[in-house]
Structures are given as C-alpha cells and as structure tokens.
Amino acid sequence: MNIFMLGWEFPPFISGGLGTACYGLTRALSDLGHRVIFVLPQTVSTEFTTHVTLRTPAAVKGFIPGVTSYRLDEFDNVEFRSVPSTLKPYGPAGPGGMETVHHTGSTVTSETTDPHAPTTAGVSGSVISTGSKNLNAVAHYDGDMVGETERYAAVAVALARNENFDVVHAHDWMTYPAGIAVAQVYRKPLVVHVHSTEFDRSGEHVNQRIYDIERRGVHMADRVIAVSHFTRNLLLGRYGISPDRVEVVHNAIDTNGKLPLPSTIRRDEKIVLFLGRITMQKGPEYFLQAAKLVLQHEKNVRFVMAGSGDMARGMIELAAELGIGQKVVFTGFLRGDDVDRVYKMADLYVMPSVSEPFGIAPLEALSHDVPVIISKQSGVSEILTHVLKVDFWDTHEMANKIIAVLRHPPLQATLREHGSFEVNRLTWKDAAGGCVQAYGMAMGQYGRKRP
C-alpha cells in the first residue's frame, strides 16, 4: 500500500512524543512492505545536519521550489518531503520553538526540486492557491499558526501531484487542513490520527479556531485513529463523532529486545524524575506538591524536572514558595544521550498528567528499567498493569506511592522486573498493523460513498 503521510515533527526535528510515534510507526510500516511518503513542515538545512549527509543538486522538473526530498538509511520504503514552513507548535524553547535531537544511524540524501503545481481552487474552506508565485509570496511567515497550517496544506497539495498513493494519513490538528485538501483534490480516502486534542492541551478554555479545525478534521475523515480509549471517549463526547468511525491504536516503543542496564552511579540521594513538557497538560505543579509531602518524611531524595514549556518559570517559583527549591533540579529540555542518562540515574519516574491521550515517556522509563507511577487520566494506563496509578490531583496518594517505592526495594524490584517484561510486548509492528486495518476500512468506506 502507498501512504501519503502528513506530520509536523520527525527525528531529528522533534518537540515531543509525536515525533517518536511517527518514527516508530513509519519504520514498522516500512518493515511490513508498505511505501510511505512523509511530508514534514520543516526544511532540512546544514545547521541541523551534524549526523546526516545532504546532497542538493540542480532543480529537478516535477517538484515545487523549496521542497527537500530525502531518505533515511534505516527506512527501505519511506521517502521524506520537507517543505519550507514554520510549523513549530510545542517547542521546548517556548511558543514557536523546536529543538533538534540527535538521532543515530541515519544518512540523509537530499534533493531540492522545482514543480508545476496544481491549484486548490474549489476545495471549499481548505487552503489557498498553490501556484509557485503564491508560495513564494508567503515564504516569510509572520507567526500565525492557523495561517501556517493553510500554507502547509497548499504546499502538500502541490507536492501530492507527483506522488502515487492509496490513502492520506494526517497526524494531529496542524495537518488536518492539508489532509482534507489532498484527499479532496486527488479523490483519496482520509485517515486522521488523533494524538492529542485541544481539551488535553487547554482544559475547558479551548482555542475555538483550533477546536474547529480538529472537529472538521475528524468529521471529514473516512476513518479516525485514536491513541487510546481515553482519547476515543473524548472524541465521542466533545466532537460528536460516530463511534463506528473511530479505531483505537495504542502507541508502542522500540526496545529491539535489548533493555539498557542502569549505569552504576555513586550517590547518596534517591532520584525521582519528571520528564516532559512543563505545561498545564502534564501536571508539573502536582509533581512539586507531592515532592514537598515526600520530603517531610524522606530527606534523602532529589526531584528532577526535565523539560521546558510555558510553565517552567512558574514551577521554579513554585518550588521556592514550597521551600523545596534546594531539592529540585530543573534541567531544561534534554536530547539524545542526555535523555538516556537521566533515565539511568532515576530510581522512579512519575507522570502526573492532567489529561494524557497516551504518554510514551512511561514506556521509555520502563525500557530503561525504571519503576513508574502514572496518572489514571492517561491512555497508557489502559495497557500497563505493572505500574502504580494515581489520580493526578491526589498529591497525598502520589506522595505515599513515591515513598513506598523508595523505602521498599522488593516493591521497586518487582515493578522493574514485570514492567520490563510488559513493555517488551508492545511493538510498533502491532500499531502499524492497526493502522493498515484502518486504511482498509477507510478505503472501503470511501469506495461506498463515491458517486
């Protein structure tokens, strides 16, 4: 099957779990023999190529200005198209920022090309014209995120003209306008993949424009993939989508059957880790409130908050107000080997998310042999048994569970042993298989509704 896939991050351009999910999913689809064209709204340039090799020959007829085509050595059947765009929504450097992380084992071959693009005139409410003159006119984008999604859609439609594909697969709200436009122009079935919703990110105070894009995306799709039943239920209740159109495909993690062994670190303190975006959705304030309660009983503990986000400064101030500033380390955004290093240092990982559609970080912690406490308000809690679970708001219970793990080595050992076994059962091959089933249902549904 040929899949035209739209995403807004992919290693080495990554700001969260979506990039990790897209990497694992596309690699598994490739291993299963499916061909994927992945369109990334980020131009590959030499400043980001410390671990890749680029080749940029003269323009090749048939493509559009500014589009970079490249392949990664580890993907047999995946081709990447990066387009000039500034879509960087949840960057660790604050709004609009995105970090580049080291991703080993990849060689990129790049071509800068030049097309004869169609227009999307007649695609109702989707995108702007895609003539090359219009594309160049908006090359210097001023920061309007919704406007940038429309421009990305225009480029995607122009790019799709030169591709052979059976289905369109769009990840999260920023690619929904592009997915709708490509599917309508080329008369292909559309699958949208919901990794997060505006209710997860903003609570009840949603951005109406983003909600409207999400709602239109899931209703225009022939099939919807949710990363958990938690997310599926939210789609049914908040977006009014029919239950028979939503499939649940859980995320996974790559372990390759090899679990990294914790390095021997000589230290006196126990390490309790929070790793993720420091935003309302992730519940960092509950982590700090629980930390204060733990420190009233266990003095020999240090809490590490790894990540960045719009609440980072506020959390530093909160730690000081709680009187635990000297016991909390704020590392900032971590990448590559630093992520592995902090997991290996940790005695316990805590994810106190307020609303977590899935949550890959607990799987990463388990793969590093680290015991885990997770919020019951998370999709990953549906598939993990050998972890401790707590309501995000119940900081006393969270503190009790942290203390129990730190005080009782047998409990810690049991969580490690069974957690490692459990995470090994979760594979991207299974997730890819679920997506392929959704593609088949979308194609059948699309065939039935065509005139």
C-alpha positions, -999 to +999 in steps of 0.1 A: +000+000+000+012+036-007+006+060+021+008+098+018+015+108+054+014+143+069+031+151+102+047+181+119+077+165+136+101+137+129+136+130+143+158+149+142+131+177+143+112+168+175+095+186+204+075+157+220+061+123+218+045+127+183+079+127+166+088+094+185+054+079+175+058+089+138+093+074+137+083+041+152+051+038+131+067+047+097+096+023+104+072-005+112+051+002+081+083+002+060+093-032+075+058-046+066+065-036+030+043-005+027+055+026+010+052+059+029+057+094+016+061+115+048+056+153+044+074+173+071+068+211+076+105+217+082+132+224+057+164+204+063+193+227+063+230+223+071+227+238+106+207+206+116+229+180+098+255+170+123+245+134+119+233+134+083+247+138+048+229+161+024+231+162-014+215+192-031+218+190-069+202+213-095+164+216-095+146+186-109+115+192-130+083+180-114+086+194-079+080+227-062+105+253-051+119+248-016+108+212-011+136+189+000+134+152-007+155+128+013+157+092+026+170+077+059+192+046+056+171+026+081+139+030+061+136+009+030+102+021+018+099+056+033+106+088+015+105+122+032+095+155+018+103+186+039+086+218+029+095+254+038+074+261+068+075+274+104+050+250+120+067+246+154+038+244+179+050+230+212+087+238+211+107+235+243+121+270+238+087+284+243+059+292+217+072+287+183+105+270+193+116+235+184+147+215+194+167+192+172+177+159+189+205+136+179+192+105+161+219+080+152+223+057+123+208+078+096+221+092+063+200+117+045+201+122+007+185+155-002+173+170-034+160+205-039+134+204-067+110+226-088+073+217-098+044+225-119+018+226-091-020+225-094-043+248-075-068+240-049-094+263-062-128+247-055-116+229-024-141+245+000-127+262+030-094+243+029-064+260+015-051+288-006-039+287-042-008+267-047+008+284-077+045+289-072+041+327-072+017+325-042+041+300-024+070+324-027+049+354-017+042+338+018+076+323+023+084+347+052+057+337+076+048+361+104+038+336+131+001+330+126-001+293+134-035+287+118-025+306+087+007+285+085-014+253+086-032+266+055+000+274+037+014+239+046-018+225+031-012+244-001+023+230-004+011+195+004-015+196-024+011+208-049+035+181-037+010+153-039+005+158-076+038+140-083+031+111-059+013+077-063-007+069-031-037+050-020-046+068+013-039+100+031-028+098+068-027+131+088-013+134+123-029+159+147-047+192+140-019+211+122-020+186+093-058+182+091-063+210+066-036+195+044-051+161+047-086+172+038-073+192+009-051+164-005-079+139-001-104+161-019-082+172-048-069+137-056-101+118-045-084+096-019-096+083+015-085+102+045-074+088+079-067+113+107-047+102+137-055+119+170-026+120+193-039+149+214-069+172+214-074+209+224-091+197+255-060+178+266-038+209+260-060+237+273-086+221+295-121+237+293-106+270+279-100+258+244-089+278+214-120+279+193-102+281+160-081+250+168-111+231+181-130+239+149-101+226+128-100+194+149-137+189+147-137+194+109-108+170+106-124+141+124-157+146+106-142+149+072-121+117+077-132+084+064-116+068+095-102+082+127-074+066+147-073+075+185-042+066+205-063+053+234-098+046+246-094+077+268-090+098+236-117+079+218-142+087+245-132+124+244-138+124+206-172+109+211-183+132+238-167+165+227-166+163+190-198+144+183-182+117+160-199+084+154-185+056+175-182+032+145-157+055+127-131+056+155-104+029+159-080+027+189-044+020+181-021+022+211+014+036+207+045+014+214+082+017+219+113+004+202+134-019+225+147-044+199+147-069+227+175-051+245+170-032+277+197-007+286+212-015+320+213+013+346+248+026+349+264+025+384+262+060+398+276+066+433+253+090+451+235+092+484+202+107+472+173+089+456+163+104+423+126+109+414+121+121+377+096+141+359+103+142+321+080+160+296+068+194+285+063+217+315+027+227+306-007+225+322-015+192+305+015+174+321+006+184+357+041+197+369+026+215+399+012+183+413+046+167+410+061+195+431+033+194+456+038+157+461+076+163+463+070+186+493+050+159+510+076+133+503+104+155+517+086+158+550+093+121+555+123+113+533+151+138+533+175+119+511+156+125+479+161+148+449+134+156+424+145+162+388+122+181+364+135+176+329+118+196+301+107+230+292+075+248+284+053+278+292+051+269+329+088+263+335+095+297+352+064+293+373+075+259+385+108+273+396+090+299+416+066+273+430+095+251+442+109+282+460+075+290+475+071+255+488+105+257+504+120+228+484+140+247+458+173+232+470+158+197+464+145+202+429+167+203+398+154+219+366+175+205+337+157+223+307+150+204+275+170+172+272+180+155+239+198+124+228+222+108+252+212+132+280+177+116+280+192+081+284+215+094+311+187+109+332+166+077+330+196+057+341+201+079+371+164+077+381+151+055+409+115+063+400+096+080+371+064+100+378+039+111+351+012+132+369-006+143+336-040+160+339-051+148+305-027+125+286-041+109+254-013+083+256+021+090+271+052+074+256+076+086+283+064+058+308+073+032+282+107+048+278+112+047+316+102+010+318+126+002+289+154+018+310+144-005+339+129+024+359+097+019+381+068+041+371+039+060+387+014+073+362-018+093+362-050+074+359-061+101+335-038+088+307-042+065+277-011+045+286-027+034+319-050+012+297-022-011+286+002-011+316-005-033+346+028-034+365+029+003+373+015+023+402-015+045+392-029+076+409-054+104+402-033+134+392-049+157+418-044+133+447-009+145+457-011+128+491-016+094+474+011+102+449+035+110+477+026+078+495+033+058+464+067+076+459+077+069+495+066+032+492+088+026+461+118+044+476+115+027+510+108-009+499+134-024+475+113-056+469+085-034+455+109-015+433+124-047+421+090-062+413+079-031+393+112-031+374+111-068+365+074-070+355+074-036+339+103-045+316+085-077+306+053-058+299+069-031+278+086-057+256+051-069+245+043-035+229+055-033+194+052-007+166+046-036+143+013-042+160+005-005+159+013-004+122-010-034+117-038-015+134-032+015+111-032-007+080-066-021+091-079+014+094-066+022+060-085-007+046-117+003+063-113+039+051-107+028+015-139+006+017-159+034+032-146+059+006-155+035-022-191+031-010-197+069-007-182+078-041-209+087-068 
